[in-house]
């Protein structure tokens, strides 16, 4: 059960999802599927407009579908079913499409209320769970059946944007992480029942990952620069580690140079800058035959991936995985780590294996054919924007308040002065 997210400064998306024998890479409006040495590129279909009224609501004419296809649409989230037989794709046209991987047949296509932020499958693969930027999670059937069953069903809602989501390996709980520092553990499919919360982060929770060695263990990363381990059945925090202390000096310098120092809006209202510590962008877990467990962490403004060993009550830092290039995304399955990178010469996919607490390079694939170059064209000018837009921003509007108050007092004084009637002096009798 996997899901992925990624965004460039221009709004284009690039990322990777893997399982035992399938690698799915998305970039712009297309998806590249690599399975057993065979490659196929999948174009996402245009939204299914059922009636003329819906066309008018969307501002489309008879040729609206063609116009949408020519304009293209960026994929925002991708997921593989646990059995590896289904693929779910969400794009910025507010839709989710479910494909059968064996023949790439479209099984279901549904419109969403909001743009999806992340997507995953239920454990049996029968439902696609889509979280959106409004904080809601919807359930969509994998294969479209009766009309009433095909409509997306609301499962739960948060008061802020959802950034990651996962279903436990027994399929009994749905985990959702939001911008308000919370990780909610809900029962599934009865998601109106909240089992508990994992509370402790002081900034948005960017990424969560389940342990493959312990079904009760959950790992999370946040904008507060920490990674934490939780007991998801009780909400108890097992371990916490500040990853910013493991950054090399070059990473610190690059982050300081990119920091937002605050600015002013058109009304000269001062905006408080984002916190100075780098955020955890993403994390994933690795395991060796279900015995030792490791965590791969991507940190804001760093070109290196950080490699940790997860012990009972702490994270042990092992090494940096130096990439010397821009990491677009990465994903893990069992003891394998795949890193999608953008280099000066093109795009590559590096595979690493865990051996004796070390990451050993296994193979590298270069995407340099004309078809690959065209596929990755939407991110040719990729520059990471960082996580600053997720930090809560406070506006210093006290000066504006006092200016208005002073003007009000002066107005009252002026009005009082106008109402004063001068007293006429009486002449003295001689």
Buried (B, 14 or more C-beta within 10 A) or exposed (E): BBBBBBBBEEEBBBBBBBBEEBBBBBBBBBBBBBBEEEBEBBEBBBBBBEEEEBBEEEEBEEEBBEEBBEEBBBBBBBBBBBBBBBBBBBBBBBBBBBBBBEEBEBBBBBBBEBBBBBBBBBBEBEBBBBBBBBBBBBBBBBBBEEEEEBEBBEBBBBEBBBBBBBBBBEBBBBBBBBBBBBBBBBEBBEBEEEBBEBEBBEBBBBBBBBBBBBBBBBBBBBBBBBBBBBBBBEBEBBBBBEBBEBBEEEBBEBBEEBBBEEEEEEEEBBBEBBBEBBBBBBBBBBBBEEEBBBBBBBBBBBBBBBBBBBEEEEBEBBBBBEBEBBBBBBBBBBBBBBBBBBEEEBBBBBBBBBEEEEBEEEEEBEBEEEEBEEBBEBBEEBEBEBBBEBBBEEEEEEEBEEEEEEEEEEEEEEEEEEEEEEEEEEEEEE
